[in-house]
């Protein structure tokens, strides 16, 4: 489903050089849910950006299925990849209504200016919003900028999965929320991911989330994957064990910046 072969990314600004991702190999099968933790500046978000096509790798190949997408730009990958970021407003159009945002989400990839909302479509949207169980089904005409952070992020989760993508990228998508809303968003995310069997990569600073969500976990530091936990090893892992793994790799607390309590 997703393959990274010897992928590296170097950022060069004048004399300054940053090796954000270094010779990374990674393979995910359909339905794999990978959580990603790591030190501050480890390259976690850069890894997702490379997969999304935000910028190309300096070297290596990225494969979606059997297709080499290494040089394919982000707008062409958008039909196959969904992404939710930390900012609850980033995945939505704040000046548009809830219904208009959902209509946009049904047109994955290049956007059309046609946002016709017949009654049948509005009924479908209400049913889909009702499944979130937070009352948004009664706010179709409300502008998204007026919603709370938790409501906006719940809408973003629905929008990213309304037309199920082949790959779902979650870049610390609960980090800007209070604990109650973060828990709600994680529960919604797990529900959608499991129901749709979405191949998913989730970056998080919360180690309990990293253990509880998905079937695989990787730990990154300075652009490299330094540990991988799969299946039973991941299920049986504990927060202290993850901290010990960082310590074994000489990663200190001020580099890690991880949440140890959900």
WOWO-V298592 format. One record per residue. SS is DSSP state (@ for helix, = for strand, . for the rest). D_LAST is the distance of its C-alpha to the last C-alpha in Angstrom with 2 decimals. Layout:
ss = {SS;SS}
d_last = {D_LAST;D_LAST}
//
This chain:
ss = {.;=;=;=;=;=;=;=;=;=;=;=;=;.;.;=;=;=;=;=;=;=;=;=;=;=;=;=;.;.;.;.;=;=;=;=;=;=;.;.;.;.;.;@;@;@;@;@;@;@;@;@;.;.;.;.;.;.;=;=;=;=;=;=;.;.;=;=;.;.;.;.;.;@;@;@;@;.;.;.;=;=;=;=;.;.;.;.;.;.;.;.;.;.;.;.;=;@;@;@;@;@;@;@;@;.;.;.;.;.;.;.;.;.;.;.;.;.;@;@;@;@;@;@;@;@;@;@;@;@;.;.;.;.;.;@;@;@;.;.;.;.;=;@;@;@;.;.;@;@;@;@;@;@;@;@;@;@;@;@;@;@;.;.;.;.;=;=;=;=;=;.;.;.;.;.;.;.;@;@;@;@;@;@;@;@;@;@;@;@;@;@;@;@;@;@;.;.;=;=;=;=;=;.;.;=;@;@;@;@;@;@;.;.;.;=;=;=;=;=;=;.;.;=;=;=;=;=;=;=;@;@;@;@;@;.;.;.;@;@;@;@;@;@;@;@;@;@;.;.;.;.;@;@;@;@;.;.;=;.;.;.}
d_last = {30.50;29.19;30.66;30.53;33.52;33.82;32.06;32.16;31.72;33.41;33.49;36.71;37.53;40.85;40.74;36.94;35.49;31.87;31.20;27.91;28.06;30.33;32.03;29.08;29.71;27.37;28.21;26.32;27.98;27.79;24.62;22.66;19.03;18.16;14.86;15.68;14.16;16.47;17.94;18.73;21.69;21.42;22.75;19.82;20.80;24.42;24.15;23.08;25.85;28.38;27.57;27.82;31.08;30.27;32.40;34.19;33.57;36.04;36.81;35.90;35.54;32.97;33.79;32.71;34.34;37.78;37.99;37.78;35.99;35.92;38.16;37.26;35.97;32.74;34.64;36.21;32.98;31.39;32.97;31.07;27.75;25.13;22.66;19.91;18.95;16.67;19.28;19.40;23.18;23.87;23.86;26.10;29.45;28.89;32.61;32.97;32.23;29.58;32.45;33.75;30.42;30.24;33.87;33.13;30.37;33.01;35.04;32.85;34.55;37.41;37.28;40.16;41.29;42.03;39.41;41.48;39.63;41.93;41.14;40.18;37.53;36.22;36.02;34.00;31.57;31.22;30.53;27.87;26.18;26.49;24.37;21.38;21.92;21.35;25.06;25.84;28.77;30.69;30.16;31.81;34.10;31.49;31.02;27.56;27.55;27.52;24.30;20.98;18.39;16.41;19.83;20.98;18.10;18.59;22.24;21.64;19.95;22.99;25.39;24.18;24.74;27.73;30.01;28.01;27.87;28.53;25.55;22.36;20.68;17.22;16.93;13.50;14.17;11.03;11.12;13.66;12.13;10.81;7.53;10.02;11.76;9.03;8.27;12.08;12.81;10.90;12.81;15.93;15.72;15.51;18.35;20.53;20.03;20.85;23.67;25.28;24.61;23.67;23.60;20.40;18.97;15.46;14.61;11.06;9.87;6.34;7.69;5.84;6.87;10.01;10.84;10.42;12.23;15.89;18.53;18.71;16.89;18.63;18.11;20.26;22.06;25.05;25.65;25.63;23.65;23.50;21.72;21.33;19.76;21.13;21.37;21.20;20.16;16.95;16.39;17.05;15.09;12.68;10.57;13.69;15.92;14.48;14.91;18.36;19.22;18.73;20.80;23.42;23.88;24.34;21.40;20.65;17.51;18.90;19.41;16.01;13.86;10.57;7.10;6.71;3.82;0.00}
//
